[in-house]
Amino acid sequence: MSYGGEAEIGFSTARGRDWPSVRQFSVFLENRVGVLLDLVRKFEASNNRIVAMTVVENADCAVIRLILRNPERAKEIFELSRLPVIESDLLVVQLPEVSQPLSVICQTLLAAELNIHYAYPLMLPPRNIPALAIHIDDLETAIATLQSQGYGVLTERDLEE
């Protein structure tokens, strides 16, 4: 255990590979031919698989949002490449086997009054179960809400498989 003043804090509160969120990296790149390919090749060369990706672009630049199989190795690659990057936490939920899985997930989050900022699918979902990466306004409440309803929330360890 660690101690913070008078309050005892368990190790379970520390963020780690079993914490029910996944790190996303938002990379800022010039919007020109071949830049995305150069970024993808950096990860292929390090044998770090891109699990999910989305691109938001405008005339001058692009924001590439990535989830990688090994986020610690990804951080090293970004540092060595001197790429401007922001790290944030996402919720990754496995989609239920129902006729309208997105609707069910959205309704569950709406019932908890949670706002989805953006979402995108995983290209390499663990155990071949479709999954959705969600950036949400209250991560901890969203995780608790989805888990209480029986939905699978993935961790970084799940993505390593």
GIQUIJO-V254744 format. One record per helix or strand of 3 or more residues. SS is the DSSP state (H for helix, E for strand). FROM is the first residue (numbers start at 1). LEN is the number of residues. Records with the same first field share a line. If there is no record, write none. Layout:
SS = FROM-LEN  FROM-LEN
//
This chain:
E = 2-3  7-3  22-9  50-8  61-8  85-10  116-6  131-6
H = 11-3  35-11  71-11  101-11  126-3  139-10  156-5
//
